[in-house]
Amino acid sequence: MSAVNLRRALEKLGADFAARDWYYLDVAPNDRWARAWAWPGKPEEDIIVCVHKGTSIFETFHRQDFFFLNYAYKGSYDAISYQYDNFITVNEGECYVGQPYTGYALNKDGDEEFIIIGVMMRKELFYRSFLPVLSADPALFKFFLEPRTNQFSEEFLHLKLEKGSPVRSLLETMVQEYAFPKEDTQPILKTLVMATLMYIARRYRERKPTEKSGRLSDQIVRYMGEHTEAVTLKDIAAEFAYHPNYISGLLRRELGKTFSEILLELRMERAVMLLKGTDLPIEEMAYMLGYSNSSNFYKAFREYYHCSPREYITKNN
């Protein structure tokens, strides 16, 4: 990676930032923060990389119709969060991940130059390509789906990345790729963003307090929740170093449910979140939940909720 090319790319995207069409959508008229940015990219773009480079920035408090990641590449900046009604300082080497319609604004004034690298992702791309990979952690799964079930969600991720994190290099590569695009730039960016999000998810798991429980059954259910798409009783036995028969008996004794009943419950909870939170086809949802085909998913859903997925959404909207 050439330092000269990187510098040129940062300068180019920095100059392009102010020229973008940051127009607003109409949102709930009774909301006092009723401003939301629409997708500012070209129709063929699923990912945008932008750079803000300067000594000051003051944005109107707004929401946006896409997922985004902002990284403090140089210096620090403040992010206004409506939920906490305060300024969140994002220091160099830290990132801020926001959902669609998360209340947000950048705010910075001073003499020292700062550089923010921003990555914007269309919702459709995120749900289809990135969510299946990131969904192993139940908390992250809920975080990324919350915007669609709660239009004015105020959730965000603010993470300090470890020294030497590959995220910085990945973002530098994205900056150069987007600044000087080629025919295959968007597919390459998708791969780079996927890697970036996976590193961020790993850091999120490392920073998240480990849940401890005196009951082995609770630990097993948490493990099942993190592996709903492929977990088996044999996997759990190997993970916790107990015989499968012992695990099966323990779950019945302490939770009053079989392994299969617990797994079905966890899958159906996720199924509802996917139905409410995304526009994914049933076939893709079935795969994410661990079903070999949509017919098996339909059958399991109907037996559990006594209605089809479509009927469930109609009844519960």
N, C-alpha and C positions, 0 to 999 in steps of 0.2 A: 504494500500500500504506500503510495507516494505521499509524503507530507505536503508537497506542492499541490497535488491534485486535491487532497483533502481540504487544504486552505481555500482553494478556488471554489470547491463545492460548497463549503460553508458560507463563503461570501456570496455566491450566486443565490443559494436558497434564502439567505438572509435578506437579499435585495428583493426576492420574489414574494416574501412574506406579506409585506404591506400592499402588494399589488393584487393579492387574491380577492375574490369576491366573497367577502364574509357577510352574506346576507342572512336575514333572520326569518324563521318560520313563525307562524301564528300558533300559539299554544293556549292552554286554558286561560280564558279572559279574566277570571277572578283571581288568578295567581299573581302576587305582586312582583314576582320575578318572571313575568310572562315574555321572555325572549329566548329563542333557541336558534343556534346556528344550523343551517342546512348543510348537506354534504358539499364542500367547496371544490371538489375535484372534477375532473372530466368524467363523462359517462362511462368510459371504458376503464377508469381507475377504481380499484378496490382498496388501494393503499396510497396514502399521501405521506411524504416526509417533508417537514418544514423546519425552518431554523429561525429563531429570533435572536438577534445579536445586537446588543446596545447597552446603554446604561440605565434606561428606564422603559417601563411599559405599564399602561393603565387600561385594563379592559373593563367594559361594562359587565356586570354580573350577568351570566347567561347560562343556558344549557346547550346541548348539542345533540344532533341526531346520528351519532356514531360513537364507537369506542375510541379512546385515545390513550396514549402514553406520552408523558412529558419527562424528559431527563435533563437534570442540571449538569450540562457538559462542562461549563466553566462558571465559577462563582455560585451565587445562590439567588433565589427569587422567592416571592411569597405567593401562595395560592389562597384565595379567599374561599372558605367553605361555609356555606349557609347553614349547614347542619349544626356545626359547632360555633357559628357566629364569630369566627376569629380568623387570624392569619396563620396559615401553616407554612413554616419556612422549609423550603426544599433546598438542601445544601448540595454542594458539588458532589457528584457521584450517587445522588439519590433520585428516585423516580416517583412519579405520581400517576396512577392508573385510574381513569375515570370511565364510567358507563354512559350510555346515552341518557340524556336528561339529568345528569348529575349537575347540581348547582356549582358554578366554578367561575373564577376570574383570576388572571395573572395581575400582579401588582408589584412594581419595583421602581425605586428611585434612588439614585446615588451617583457617585463618580466612577465607580469601578465597573468595567465591562463584564457582562455575563452573557452566556450562550445557552439557549435552551433548544434541545432537539426534540421535536414532536413527531409522533407517528400516529396517524389517524387510520382507522379501519372501518369499512362499511359493516353494518350490523349483520347483513346476510352472509358475508364472508366469515365473520367471526363465529357465528353460530354453526356454520357448516364445516369450516376447516379447522378452527382453533379450539372451540369448546370441547369437542370429543377428546382431544388430547389433554386438556386442562381439567377435565371434570372428575378426575379420581379423588381430589380433595372435596369432601362435601361442602365445606365452607366456601371454597372458590366457586364451586358449581352454583351455589345459591347466589353468591355475589354477582356473577356474570348474568344470571337470569332475572335478577330482581328488577331491572329497569322496565321489562315488559309487563310484569305483574304489578308494578308500582311505578307509574309514569314519572312521578317526581321523587324518585329515589335519591337519597343524599349520600350513598355509600361511595367510598373510594379506597384505594390502596396507596399508602405512602411508605416506601421501603428504602432503607439504606442498603446499598449493595456492598458486598465485601470488596476489599481492596484487590485489584487485579481481576475483577469480574469480567468475563467475556462480553458482557452486555455493551460495554463501551466500544469495543472493537466492532461488534455487530452493527451498532448504530452508525459508526463512522463509515462502514461499508455501505449501509443503506443510504446515507447522505450522498456519497459519491455516485451510487447507482441511480438515484432519483434525479440528481442534479444534471447528469449527462446520460439520459435514458437511451436504451436500445430496444430492439423489438421484443426481447424477452425480459425486460426489466420487471414487469409486474409479477410474473412467476418467480423470479429470483427474490424479489422483495417478500413474497409470501413465505418462502423458505426461511429467510432471515428473520422475519417477524415471529414465525413459529418458534425458532430457536431462542429468540429473545424472551418470549413469553414463558417458555419452559424454564429458562434460568430464573426468571422472576418468580414463577410458581415454586421452584425449589427453594428460593430464598424465603418466600412466604412461609413455607412449611418449616424451615429451619428456625424462623423467628417466632412462629406461633407457639404458645405455651403447650406443652404436652399434657394431654388429658390423662389423669391417673385415676384409677378406680380399684377398689379392693376386690371387686367381683370380676372374676375371669370372664363371665358371660357378657358383661358390658364391654370389655376389651374386644371380645370376639365380634360383637355387633358393630363396634366402630371399625374394626378391620373389614368386615363385610361391606360396610358403607363406603369404604375406599376402594373396593374391588368388585362392585356389583355386577360388572359386565362379564366376569369370568371366574368368580370364586367358586370353589367346590369344598365339600366337607373334608376331602383329603388334603386340600391346600391349607385349611385352617389347622388340621391336625399337625401338619408339618411345621407350620408357623409357630404354634404354641407348644409343640412337643408333647402332645397327648394323643392317645388312640382315638380314631374317629368315633368309635362307640361311646367313649367317655364324653367327647364333645357333644354328641347328639343327646345323651342322657342329661348332661348339665343344662343345656338350653331348655329342654323340656321341664326339668325340675325347677330352675330359677326363673324362667321367663314364661313358662306355660305354652311354648310354641316350638315347632320343629324347625330345623335348619331351613327347610324349603319354604315354610311359612314366613320366616323372618326375611329371607332373601326376596320372596315375592313382594312383601310389604315395602321393602327398601326400593325395589325396582318400580313399583307402582307410584310411590311418592315422587320419584324422579320423573316418571312418565308424565305425571300431571304438571310438574314444573316445566318440562319441555313443551307440552301441549299449550300451556298458557304463555310461555315465555319466548317461543320461537315459531317460525313458520316452516320448520323442517318437515320434509315428507315422512310419513309413517315408517317407510322402509329404513330411513336413516336413523330415526329414533329407536326402532327395534334393534338395530345393530349396536347403537350406543349402550343400550340397556342389557345386551348380552343374549338377545334372541336371534336364532339363525335365520328367521324369515318373519315377514310381517304377519303371516297367518297365525303363527304361534303367539306373537305379541297381542294381536286382536283377541284371541281366545283367552289368554291370561287376563287381559284388561277387562273383558266382559264378565268373566267369572268373578273377578275381584270387586268391580264397581257396579255390576249388573246393568251395564249399558255400554255402548260403543264409545270410543274416544271422542268422536264428533258430538254424540249426544251429551257426553259429560261436559264438554266445553259450552254447549248451548245452555245446559241447565245451570252452570256455575258462573256464567258471565253476568 
